[in-house]
Amino acid sequence: MRAVVMQGLHRPLALETLPDPTPNAGEIVVKVGRCGICGSDLHMTEDPAYGMTAGSVLGHEFAGEVVALGKDVEGFVTGDLLAVSPLKSCGHCPACVTGEVAWCEHFWLQGGGYAEYAVTRPNQCVRLPKSASLADGAIIEPLAVALHGINLSGMKTGDKVLVLGGGPIGLAAAFWARRRGARAVVVQDVAPFQAERALAMGATGFVAEPDDPVGAAERALGGKADVVIECVGRPGLIAQAVQQIRPRGTILLLGLCTQPDTFNSFAMLSKEVRLVTSAFFHRQEYEAALDALCSGAPEPRHLVSDTIALDATPERFEALRRRTHDCKVLINPFG
């Protein structure tokens, strides 16, 4: 099969030919139909904290068709269309049974979507109904990540929400916040590239004034935010969020930052700010994201800015390191 393979840290990806996968007992081989390029994939090729090395095949946001079943696999047949959750787990411990698979002792992240075929396990798969496309299946994961954060934030109907970062996770958070009844949802970025997309996904405002981020957000929201959602993952943004939140408000961290960060804890304490961190999602939230797509919600589909062929992936991957109008780029390995 053809696959786009990591060549090592700080090196471009490359298209290679690898052996076709065969399923072991309890495994499924999926013909990849669509796979999203995630911002964390870009980080994985630059930051050793993620543990990715030469030979790794990235891609954890994918959907496709079942083409082979290992021994003892039940509940699926060849030809089924699936979305694949990237949260690998044993499937039978208490955490897995309740849908909180990120806390399974055997938890790890699924990759392999930058290829024509990928191997996964049945407990990670959700069958796609006829109302959902393969492209829909590939955007369930970022929607679920954002929904998990919104659920943890304690956001209430009528709240004013500020989202820092206009990438896919930030835009998905804006979608859920508005869908869950936020009175105002403003997305803030350093560039205006995603302004139109943010409004299409439900945001009530978009600001890009890097010289005055605090004032710009307050003007757009009509005051301090009840909830600030940090979706960038860069040092300095927690400190900024503390300035932007009202007393006893909530700052939610969704951005992945592997670098040390500092902020004035007294400024946070003096407001009695609640700091909440969010990672991954529950299976029920993954299914809820699919339900939103199947119910006809058009907003999440605005995440997808382009679909490319597998052989175009290395060049486009490098281009995504620079801020452009691109948002979620999907790979079609057989396109």
N, C-alpha and C positions, 0 to 999 in steps of 0.2 A: 504494500500500500504506500501511497504518498503521505508524507507528514512533514510539518514544519518543526524543526528540531533546534533546541537551544544549543549554542556552540560554546557557552561559558559566559561568565559575568562580563558585562561591558562589551559584548560582541554581538553582531547582528544574528538573527535567526537564519536558518537555511533550509531549503526544501530538500528532503532526502527520500530515499525509498527504503522502507522497513518491512520486515516480514508481516504478513497478514496475521492478526491475532486469532487465537483459538481459545474458547472458554474452558476454564477449569470447572470442577464441580461447583455449583452455586453461582456461576457467573453468566453474564449476558454480553454478547457482542452487538454493538450498535453501529449501524451505518450512519455516520454523522451527517445530518441534514443542514444544520445551522449551528455555529458556535460564535459567541460574542468575544470580542477582544476587551478584556477588563483592565482598568487602570492598575490593579494589583499585579497583572501579568507583566506590565512594564516595570513595576518595582522589582519583581522577582528576577529580572535580568540584570539588575543594578545593585541590589542589596543582598548581601550574604545571609541576612537574618531570616530570609524565607527558605533557605536550604536547597534551592534549585541549583543544579550543576549541568555541565555539558552532557548532552544526551537526553535531557528532559523534554517531554512534549507537553507544552502548556495547553491551557484551554479548559476552563471548568464551568462555562456557561453554555451547555450544548443540549441539543435535542436531535432525535433521529429515529431510525427504524430498526427493530429487532431483526437480526439476520442469522443469529446462532444462539443456541441455549446449551448451557452446561448441564451436567447430570444434577437431578434433584431440584431444578428450577421449576417453580409452580406459579401460576397466575398470569403468565405471559406466553405468547406464541409468536412465531416468526411473522413479520408483517405488521406487528403492533407499532404504533407511533408513540414515542415516549419523550418526556422531558427528564433529564438526569440531574438530580440534586448532587452537588459536589461534596456533600458531607458523608464521607465513608465511615461506617460503623459496623458493629457486630450484628445488629438487627434484632437481638433478642434480650438484651439486658434491660433493667428497669428504665434507664434513660432512653433507650431506643423505643421501648414499648410506649412510652408517654410522648414520643415525638421530639424529645430534647437530645437529639443524637450528638450534638457537639460535646456533651459531657460523658459520652461512652468512653470507656478505658481504651478502646481500640480506634478512637477517632483519628481521622486523617483527611486530607483534602484530595478529592478526585481531580485528575488532570486528563490530558489525552485528547482534548477536543480539536486541536489543530491538526487533524488527520482525517483520513477517509473512514477509518474505523476506530472504535474505542471499546475497551472492556469495562464493565461496571457490574454492580450487584443489584438483585431485584428490589431490595429494601430502599434503594436510592431512586427508584424509577416511579414516575407518575404517568399513567396513560393519558395521552392527549385526546380529548373529545373532538368530534368533527368540527366544532365551532372554533377550535384553536389551530393555528398553523405551526409549522416548525419554527418560524421566526418568533412566534409567541412563546414557544417552549424555551427558546434561548434567552428570553428576557425575564423569565420567572425569577431567576436567582437574584438579580439586583433589586427587583421589586420586593422580594421576600426579606432581603437584608434591610431595606428601608422600612418595611412594615414592622419588623422586629424592633427597630429603634423607636419608632413612633409608639409602639405598645409599651416599651420600657419607660418612655419619657413621661408618661402620665398626662399627656396633652389632653385638654378638655375642650368641649364645644365652646366656641367663642374666643378661644385663645388667639393671641397674636404670635406668629411663628416666624423666626428669621432663620434661613438656611444659608450657611456659609459654604459656597462652592457650587458651581453650576454644572458639575459632571453628572453622569448617569445616576449615582446614588443620591446626590443632592436633589436632582429633578424628581427622582422617584419618591424621595421624602416629601417634597412639595406636593406631589400628587396625593399621597396618603393623608397628609395633614389637612389638605382642603377637603378631601373625601370624608374625613372623620370630623369635619365641622369647624375647623379653624376659621376665625373671622377674617383674618388677613394672613397671607403667606408671602413673604418677600424673599427672593433669592438674591444673594449678594456674591459678586465675583469681581475679579480685577480687570476683566475684559468683557465686552458686551456680546460676545459670539453667541451665547445661548439664550439671549433675552427673549426672542420670539418663541423658542421652544419651551422655555419656562412658563410663559403665559399660556401656551397651548396645553400644557400639562396641568394647569390649575392654579399656578401662582397668581396672586393679585398684583404683584409688582416685581421689578427687577432693578437692581442698582449696581453700578460699576464705577465707583468713585474712589480709587485706591488712595487718594490724598486725604480723604475724609470719610473713612469707612463707618465710623460710629455715627457721625452726623447724618450721613446719607441714609443709613438704615433707619434712624429715628424719624427722619422726615417722611420716609416711605411708609413706615408703620404707624406714624402718629404717636410715637413714644417708644419706651423700652419694650423689648420682647418678653412675652411670658415664657417662651421656649426658644432657645438658640440651638440649632443642630449643626455641628461642625463636621463637614463632609470632605475636608481637604486633606487633613493629616500632615500639617506642617507646623513646626515650632512657631509660637507666637499667637496662634489663633485662639488658644484657651484664654490667654490674657485679654485678647480683643473681645472675646465673647463675654467675659466678666464685665466689661464696660457697657456691653449692649443689652445685658439682661436686667430685668427689674428685680427689686428686692424679693427674695424667696422664689425666684424663678428657677428654671431648670436648664442646665447646659447638657446636651446630649453629644457624646463623642462617637461619631460613626467613621471618621477618617482614620486611615491606618498610618500611624506615625511611628517609625522605628528609631527615631532620633530622640535624644533627651530634650525635654522641654522645661521651661521655667515660667512661673507666673506668681503674682503677689497673692499669697494665700490670705493675707489680712483683708485685701480688697474683696475677696470671695466670701470670707467669714463675716465681714461687716454687713454684707447683704443677705447672709444665710442662704447662699446659693446652693442648690443641689446639683452635684456633678454626677452624671450617669454615663456609664460606658456600655457599648453594645457591640456584640460580635456574632456573626452567623445568624441563625434563625431556627425556629421550631418547624417541624414538618407541617403542622397545621397552618403556619403562616405561608409556607411554600404553596400549599394547596389553596389558600385564600387568595394569593396573588394570581394563580391560574383561574380561579373563580371570577375574579374581577375582569380578566381578559375575556372569559367566556360569556360574561354577562353583557358584553358589548361596550365596555368602557373604552373609548378611543384614545384617551390621553396617554396611557403607557406606551402605545405604539409609536408615539412621537420620539421616543428615545432613539430609535433606529435611524441613523443618518445615511447609511450606505451598506451594501452587501457586495463582497468581493470574492474572487476566486482564490483557491488555496495558494496558487503560485504567486499571487500578488501580495500575500501576507507579509513576507519579510520586509519589503519596502514600505508597505503601509504601516506596519508596526513601528518602524523607526520614525515615520512621519507623525505618528500620534504622540510622540514625545514633545511636540511643539503644539501650543494652543491654536486651534483652528475652529471652524464651524462644525467639525465632526463631533459626534456624540458617541453613540454606540454603533460601532462597525461590526457587522456580522460576516463570518466566513461561510461560504457555501462550497464545501470540498469537491462537490461534483458539478459545480456550475461552470 
